[in-house]
């Protein structure tokens, strides 16, 4: 029962905090518009940068990172405080993955905004800042390298997401020194997080295959600065 209770706490905190979509909030406050009616109609960082400018994008970045970090931190803290969800090794590490996954679900399907949100890339990486900072750094590095080579934000996000379970297993097993079974558990918990982000990029995948996907460029940042 304690494990089930801890999972419910983590899921609730993750979902309701994740549903605070700062792209929607910031653009509505600063521009009086709905970001979901602009550009690609995605309530995420890239579309906010393109359509609402650098300031809105920066505030969105801070807000979405903080909500994800807060969700994971509060979920793990609550389980420690209540002594709930402990495995035989006093492990509540898995709680972070659950909170992170539901934060992504909240961001993608926000209860406060008609279940129309973003794609969850930033929220997922931010969750790993607390769950496993080494994985977060690895994913960010992969994203930056792929973006520098291809100029596609979507492709960079997809590849980084696909690598997430592998990075989780390798970091947990070889770097952190966890048992293979425990590392495998963390990898399995990371798969739904990565899978949801990739699934949310299905339209981008179609455009990439058709050669119609928009590329990222410095010109986009410079033009957005004039908003």
One Martini backbone bead per residue (centre of mass of N, CA, C, O) as a GRO file, in nm:
protein
  227
    1UNK     BB    1   0.055   0.064  -0.019
    2UNK     BB    2   0.293   0.259  -0.007
    3UNK     BB    3   0.368   0.242  -0.303
    4UNK     BB    4   0.096   0.335  -0.418
    5UNK     BB    5   0.086   0.606  -0.269
    6UNK     BB    6   0.348   0.723  -0.392
    7UNK     BB    7   0.256   0.711  -0.686
    8UNK     BB    8   0.013   0.901  -0.657
    9UNK     BB    9   0.168   1.146  -0.562
   10UNK     BB   10   0.360   1.171  -0.803
   11UNK     BB   11   0.142   1.191  -1.024
   12UNK     BB   12  -0.007   1.441  -0.918
   13UNK     BB   13   0.225   1.640  -0.903
   14UNK     BB   14   0.316   1.613  -1.194
   15UNK     BB   15   0.053   1.684  -1.344
   16UNK     BB   16  -0.035   1.963  -1.207
   17UNK     BB   17   0.237   2.103  -1.264
   18UNK     BB   18   0.266   2.032  -1.570
   19UNK     BB   19  -0.003   2.199  -1.653
   20UNK     BB   20   0.183   2.449  -1.628
   21UNK     BB   21   0.191   2.635  -1.911
   22UNK     BB   22   0.420   2.887  -1.989
   23UNK     BB   23   0.357   2.956  -2.277
   24UNK     BB   24   0.064   3.029  -2.232
   25UNK     BB   25   0.094   3.227  -1.998
   26UNK     BB   26   0.302   3.435  -2.111
   27UNK     BB   27   0.165   3.510  -2.383
   28UNK     BB   28  -0.101   3.602  -2.257
   29UNK     BB   29   0.021   3.831  -2.083
   30UNK     BB   30   0.221   3.978  -2.304
   31UNK     BB   31   0.018   3.941  -2.584
   32UNK     BB   32  -0.288   3.833  -2.572
   33UNK     BB   33  -0.232   3.529  -2.659
   34UNK     BB   34  -0.242   3.212  -2.825
   35UNK     BB   35   0.008   2.997  -2.903
   36UNK     BB   36  -0.198   2.780  -3.042
   37UNK     BB   37  -0.250   3.019  -3.283
   38UNK     BB   38   0.062   2.997  -3.350
   39UNK     BB   39   0.222   2.882  -3.597
   40UNK     BB   40   0.247   2.549  -3.496
   41UNK     BB   41   0.058   2.534  -3.226
   42UNK     BB   42   0.280   2.506  -3.006
   43UNK     BB   43   0.334   2.479  -2.645
   44UNK     BB   44   0.651   2.589  -2.684
   45UNK     BB   45   0.964   2.712  -2.709
   46UNK     BB   46   1.007   2.744  -3.017
   47UNK     BB   47   0.736   2.884  -3.085
   48UNK     BB   48   0.778   3.118  -2.890
   49UNK     BB   49   1.029   3.232  -3.024
   50UNK     BB   50   0.910   3.279  -3.309
   51UNK     BB   51   0.624   3.441  -3.210
   52UNK     BB   52   0.715   3.609  -2.913
   53UNK     BB   53   1.011   3.588  -2.832
   54UNK     BB   54   1.272   3.598  -2.610
   55UNK     BB   55   1.132   3.667  -2.344
   56UNK     BB   56   0.912   3.452  -2.351
   57UNK     BB   57   1.107   3.213  -2.383
   58UNK     BB   58   1.268   3.254  -2.120
   59UNK     BB   59   1.024   3.228  -1.927
   60UNK     BB   60   0.944   2.948  -2.023
   61UNK     BB   61   1.200   2.802  -1.950
   62UNK     BB   62   1.194   2.858  -1.646
   63UNK     BB   63   0.909   2.749  -1.580
   64UNK     BB   64   0.936   2.452  -1.697
   65UNK     BB   65   1.180   2.371  -1.532
   66UNK     BB   66   1.070   2.430  -1.244
   67UNK     BB   67   0.819   2.245  -1.245
   68UNK     BB   68   0.975   1.979  -1.280
   69UNK     BB   69   1.163   1.999  -1.038
   70UNK     BB   70   0.937   2.032  -0.828
   71UNK     BB   71   0.787   1.768  -0.874
   72UNK     BB   72   1.022   1.575  -0.802
   73UNK     BB   73   1.099   1.692  -0.526
   74UNK     BB   74   0.821   1.665  -0.385
   75UNK     BB   75   0.779   1.363  -0.427
   76UNK     BB   76   1.032   1.267  -0.276
   77UNK     BB   77   0.982   1.423  -0.014
   78UNK     BB   78   0.707   1.299   0.061
   79UNK     BB   79   0.806   1.002   0.079
   80UNK     BB   80   1.010   1.051   0.303
   81UNK     BB   81   0.823   1.181   0.513
   82UNK     BB   82   0.609   0.925   0.497
   83UNK     BB   83   0.756   0.657   0.441
   84UNK     BB   84   0.699   0.606   0.131
   85UNK     BB   85   0.786   0.374  -0.118
   86UNK     BB   86   0.975   0.170  -0.005
   87UNK     BB   87   1.224  -0.021  -0.059
   88UNK     BB   88   1.440  -0.239   0.079
   89UNK     BB   89   1.671   0.000   0.008
   90UNK     BB   90   1.545   0.282   0.050
   91UNK     BB   91   1.399   0.345  -0.235
   92UNK     BB   92   1.294   0.664  -0.418
   93UNK     BB   93   1.402   0.710  -0.709
   94UNK     BB   94   1.155   0.613  -0.885
   95UNK     BB   95   0.970   0.858  -0.824
   96UNK     BB   96   1.099   1.059  -1.026
   97UNK     BB   97   0.999   0.920  -1.285
   98UNK     BB   98   0.699   0.946  -1.232
   99UNK     BB   99   0.685   1.252  -1.202
  100UNK     BB  100   0.812   1.315  -1.479
  101UNK     BB  101   0.604   1.174  -1.657
  102UNK     BB  102   0.353   1.342  -1.548
  103UNK     BB  103   0.468   1.615  -1.633
  104UNK     BB  104   0.454   1.555  -1.933
  105UNK     BB  105   0.155   1.497  -1.949
  106UNK     BB  106   0.069   1.779  -1.847
  107UNK     BB  107   0.207   1.937  -2.077
  108UNK     BB  108   0.055   1.792  -2.312
  109UNK     BB  109  -0.222   1.750  -2.106
  110UNK     BB  110  -0.366   2.014  -1.985
  111UNK     BB  111  -0.621   2.072  -1.762
  112UNK     BB  112  -0.624   2.403  -1.787
  113UNK     BB  113  -0.603   2.379  -2.142
  114UNK     BB  114  -0.771   2.148  -2.293
  115UNK     BB  115  -0.533   1.936  -2.350
  116UNK     BB  116  -0.330   2.168  -2.487
  117UNK     BB  117   0.013   2.149  -2.557
  118UNK     BB  118   0.311   2.020  -2.568
  119UNK     BB  119   0.606   1.790  -2.603
  120UNK     BB  120   0.821   1.761  -2.335
  121UNK     BB  121   1.130   1.806  -2.351
  122UNK     BB  122   1.204   2.009  -2.126
  123UNK     BB  123   1.065   1.857  -1.894
  124UNK     BB  124   1.230   1.597  -1.914
  125UNK     BB  125   1.514   1.715  -1.869
  126UNK     BB  126   1.448   1.854  -1.598
  127UNK     BB  127   1.388   1.595  -1.438
  128UNK     BB  128   1.691   1.487  -1.469
  129UNK     BB  129   1.829   1.692  -1.283
  130UNK     BB  130   1.721   1.517  -1.036
  131UNK     BB  131   1.727   1.216  -1.106
  132UNK     BB  132   1.983   1.253  -1.342
  133UNK     BB  133   2.224   1.469  -1.429
  134UNK     BB  134   2.393   1.300  -1.630
  135UNK     BB  135   2.165   1.252  -1.830
  136UNK     BB  136   2.098   1.546  -1.887
  137UNK     BB  137   2.375   1.615  -2.010
  138UNK     BB  138   2.374   1.402  -2.234
  139UNK     BB  139   2.115   1.498  -2.378
  140UNK     BB  140   2.205   1.789  -2.428
  141UNK     BB  141   2.455   1.717  -2.597
  142UNK     BB  142   2.305   1.569  -2.822
  143UNK     BB  143   2.122   1.798  -2.905
  144UNK     BB  144   2.346   2.003  -2.984
  145UNK     BB  145   2.491   1.833  -3.196
  146UNK     BB  146   2.249   1.778  -3.385
  147UNK     BB  147   2.175   2.074  -3.429
  148UNK     BB  148   2.449   2.162  -3.553
  149UNK     BB  149   2.427   1.963  -3.798
  150UNK     BB  150   2.099   1.993  -3.891
  151UNK     BB  151   1.892   2.226  -3.761
  152UNK     BB  152   1.696   2.027  -3.599
  153UNK     BB  153   1.497   2.022  -3.329
  154UNK     BB  154   1.330   1.765  -3.361
  155UNK     BB  155   1.560   1.562  -3.416
  156UNK     BB  156   1.713   1.620  -3.157
  157UNK     BB  157   1.483   1.533  -2.966
  158UNK     BB  158   1.446   1.242  -3.067
  159UNK     BB  159   1.734   1.135  -3.023
  160UNK     BB  160   1.758   1.204  -2.723
  161UNK     BB  161   1.513   1.036  -2.636
  162UNK     BB  162   1.613   0.759  -2.745
  163UNK     BB  163   1.874   0.765  -2.550
  164UNK     BB  164   1.769   0.776  -2.257
  165UNK     BB  165   1.753   0.471  -2.167
  166UNK     BB  166   2.053   0.413  -2.219
  167UNK     BB  167   2.171   0.629  -2.030
  168UNK     BB  168   2.035   0.524  -1.775
  169UNK     BB  169   2.169   0.247  -1.766
  170UNK     BB  170   2.469   0.330  -1.781
  171UNK     BB  171   2.476   0.528  -1.538
  172UNK     BB  172   2.364   0.334  -1.319
  173UNK     BB  173   2.567   0.094  -1.358
  174UNK     BB  174   2.864   0.230  -1.417
  175UNK     BB  175   2.857   0.498  -1.238
  176UNK     BB  176   2.666   0.440  -0.975
  177UNK     BB  177   2.659   0.114  -0.907
  178UNK     BB  178   2.422  -0.034  -0.973
  179UNK     BB  179   2.240  -0.274  -1.030
  180UNK     BB  180   2.108  -0.418  -1.299
  181UNK     BB  181   1.814  -0.435  -1.200
  182UNK     BB  182   1.789  -0.137  -1.115
  183UNK     BB  183   1.876  -0.012  -1.385
  184UNK     BB  184   1.649  -0.144  -1.547
  185UNK     BB  185   1.419  -0.003  -1.404
  186UNK     BB  186   1.498   0.285  -1.487
  187UNK     BB  187   1.483   0.236  -1.787
  188UNK     BB  188   1.181   0.154  -1.796
  189UNK     BB  189   1.083   0.432  -1.677
  190UNK     BB  190   1.203   0.605  -1.925
  191UNK     BB  191   1.046   0.507  -2.176
  192UNK     BB  192   0.775   0.668  -2.153
  193UNK     BB  193   0.906   0.944  -2.169
  194UNK     BB  194   1.034   0.910  -2.450
  195UNK     BB  195   0.785   0.807  -2.607
  196UNK     BB  196   0.604   1.058  -2.577
  197UNK     BB  197   0.789   1.262  -2.715
  198UNK     BB  198   0.806   1.116  -2.987
  199UNK     BB  199   0.501   1.103  -3.046
  200UNK     BB  200   0.472   1.425  -3.048
  201UNK     BB  201   0.669   1.409  -3.329
  202UNK     BB  202   0.512   1.283  -3.577
  203UNK     BB  203   0.485   1.532  -3.765
  204UNK     BB  204   0.787   1.588  -3.786
  205UNK     BB  205   0.861   1.319  -3.916
  206UNK     BB  206   0.702   1.365  -4.174
  207UNK     BB  207   0.853   1.627  -4.256
  208UNK     BB  208   1.132   1.503  -4.267
  209UNK     BB  209   1.064   1.291  -4.490
  210UNK     BB  210   0.957   1.535  -4.689
  211UNK     BB  211   1.138   1.807  -4.643
  212UNK     BB  212   0.949   2.033  -4.444
  213UNK     BB  213   1.124   2.112  -4.218
  214UNK     BB  214   1.220   2.333  -3.994
  215UNK     BB  215   1.490   2.538  -3.932
  216UNK     BB  216   1.742   2.641  -3.735
  217UNK     BB  217   1.832   2.989  -3.658
  218UNK     BB  218   1.966   3.298  -3.596
  219UNK     BB  219   1.744   3.454  -3.745
  220UNK     BB  220   1.516   3.370  -3.555
  221UNK     BB  221   1.624   3.526  -3.309
  222UNK     BB  222   1.647   3.806  -3.439
  223UNK     BB  223   1.345   3.828  -3.524
  224UNK     BB  224   1.224   3.776  -3.237
  225UNK     BB  225   1.346   4.041  -3.108
  226UNK     BB  226   1.112   4.224  -3.265
  227UNK     BB  227   0.848   4.151  -3.085
   0.00000   0.00000   0.00000
